[in-house]
Amino acid sequence: MARRGELIKIKGIGADLAQRISAYCEYGRMDLETMKDTFLPAEIVMWGTLPGLNAPVLRYLHDRLQIRTLDDLERLVRSRLLRTLPGVSATDDDILAGIAHLRARSEA
């Protein structure tokens, strides 16, 4: 039901809880616990699996820089501006490899 986006059809489950359950089903306890209080869109929460990106960085990317898609994120990384943000602990190449992996998983 989570993959089909049908969790909100269950009585008592709203959009926010459905998003959290979907993230938990997809990425497991650690990522959900890390992201649970961020209230980010599910696609952005998924980026928490990328190397060097954590909840505060994802919040900044979403809220301040208006990064909304993997393409936006990839452009930011390729511009070499992402590494100037405090809290980013991975190289550009590692993040780009992670983006490629996420795309491959979503296409499978």
C-alpha positions as CSV (number, residue, x, y, z in Angstrom):
1,M,0.0,0.0,0.0
2,A,2.9,2.4,0.8
3,R,4.4,1.9,-2.7
4,R,1.0,2.5,-4.4
5,G,0.4,5.6,-2.3
6,E,-2.8,4.2,-0.8
7,L,-1.9,4.6,2.9
8,I,-4.2,7.6,3.2
9,K,-7.1,5.4,2.4
10,I,-6.8,3.9,5.8
11,K,-8.9,5.6,8.5
12,G,-6.7,7.7,10.8
13,I,-3.7,8.0,8.4
14,G,-3.2,11.4,7.0
15,A,-0.7,12.6,4.4
16,D,2.1,13.3,7.0
17,L,1.8,9.9,8.6
18,A,1.5,8.2,5.2
19,Q,4.8,9.9,4.2
20,R,6.5,8.7,7.3
21,I,5.3,5.2,6.9
22,S,6.4,5.1,3.3
23,A,9.9,6.4,4.2
24,Y,10.1,3.8,6.9
25,C,9.1,1.0,4.5
26,E,11.6,2.2,1.9
27,Y,14.6,3.2,4.0
28,G,14.3,1.6,7.4
29,R,14.4,2.7,11.0
30,M,17.6,4.7,11.1
31,D,16.7,7.0,8.2
32,L,13.2,7.5,9.4
33,E,14.3,8.4,12.9
34,T,16.9,10.8,11.5
35,M,14.3,12.5,9.3
36,K,11.1,12.2,11.4
37,D,11.0,15.8,12.6
38,T,12.0,17.4,9.4
39,F,8.6,17.3,7.6
40,L,10.3,17.2,4.2
41,P,8.7,15.7,1.1
42,A,9.3,12.0,0.7
43,E,11.6,12.5,-2.3
44,I,13.8,14.8,-0.2
45,V,13.8,12.4,2.7
46,M,15.1,9.8,0.3
47,W,18.2,11.9,-0.2
48,G,19.2,11.1,3.4
49,T,20.6,7.9,2.0
50,L,23.1,9.9,0.0
51,P,26.6,10.1,1.4
52,G,27.4,13.2,3.4
53,L,23.9,14.6,3.5
54,N,22.0,14.8,6.8
55,A,18.6,16.2,8.0
56,P,19.8,19.8,8.6
57,V,21.5,19.9,5.2
58,L,18.4,18.5,3.5
59,R,16.3,21.1,5.3
60,Y,18.6,23.9,4.1
61,L,18.6,22.6,0.5
62,H,14.8,22.4,0.4
63,D,13.8,25.5,2.4
64,R,16.6,28.0,1.5
65,L,17.9,26.9,-1.9
66,Q,14.6,25.6,-3.2
67,I,16.2,22.3,-4.4
68,R,13.3,20.0,-5.2
69,T,14.5,17.3,-7.6
70,L,17.5,15.1,-8.1
71,D,18.3,17.1,-11.2
72,D,18.4,20.3,-9.1
73,L,20.6,18.5,-6.6
74,E,22.9,17.2,-9.3
75,R,23.3,20.7,-10.8
76,L,24.2,22.0,-7.4
77,V,26.8,19.4,-6.8
78,R,28.3,19.8,-10.3
79,S,28.5,23.6,-9.7
80,R,30.7,22.8,-6.7
81,L,28.6,25.0,-4.4
82,L,27.3,22.1,-2.3
83,R,30.7,21.5,-0.8
84,T,30.6,25.1,0.6
85,L,27.7,24.3,2.9
86,P,28.6,23.4,6.5
87,G,27.6,19.9,7.4
88,V,28.3,18.3,4.0
89,S,30.8,15.6,4.7
90,A,31.2,13.8,1.4
91,T,33.0,14.6,-1.8
92,D,31.2,15.7,-4.9
93,D,32.0,12.4,-6.6
94,D,30.6,10.4,-3.8
95,I,27.3,12.4,-3.8
96,L,27.1,12.1,-7.6
97,A,27.6,8.3,-7.4
98,G,24.8,8.2,-4.8
99,I,22.5,10.2,-7.0
100,A,23.2,7.7,-9.9
101,H,22.4,4.9,-7.5
102,L,19.1,6.4,-6.4
103,R,18.1,6.9,-10.0
104,A,18.9,3.3,-10.8
105,R,16.9,2.1,-7.9
106,S,13.9,4.2,-8.8
107,E,14.0,3.0,-12.4
108,A,14.1,-0.7,-11.4
